[in-house]
Amino acid sequence: MAKVKLTVWGLRCERCSHEWVPRDPDEEPRVCPKCKSPYWNRPRKQAKK
């Protein structure tokens, strides 16, 4: 088997900085798979204390 380098688009959680490749690229996930935040695609309004 030959090795090839692939470049794919992924997603990053704005809350915990987790990065992943979605199963279905056409559908936006409801929550981050790591921290389970439903606000994974919205930045925080204030910095964490």
N, C-alpha and C positions, 0 to 999 in steps of 0.2 A: 504494500500500500504506500502510495506517495503522500508526503506531507505538503500541505499548502497553507499559506497564511490567509486567514479570512478577517475581514473588517466588518463588524456589525454594529448597528446602533443599539444603545442601551438606555437605561433610565437611572437617575440619581435622586435619592430622597433628600429634600431640602432640610429635613430635620436631623437625620442621623448620618447623612452622607453615604449611605449604602448604595452600591451600584449593582444593577442586574440587567439581564436580557429578558424581556417579557416573552411569555409563551406565544401570545397572539399579538403581533406588532400593530395591528389595526385597532385594537381595543385598549383603552387606557385603564390601568389597574385601579381598583378601588382603594387599596391600602398598600403601604410599604410592607414587603414580605419580612423584613427584619424587626422594625419597631411597631408595626401594625397601625401607624398613623394614617388617618384618612386625609390628612393635609400634607402628604408627602411632596406634592407639586407646588406648594405655596411657601414662600420664605417667611420666616418669623417676623413679626412686626417689631419686636424688641429683642435685643441680645439676651442670651441666657445669663442669669446672675451666678 
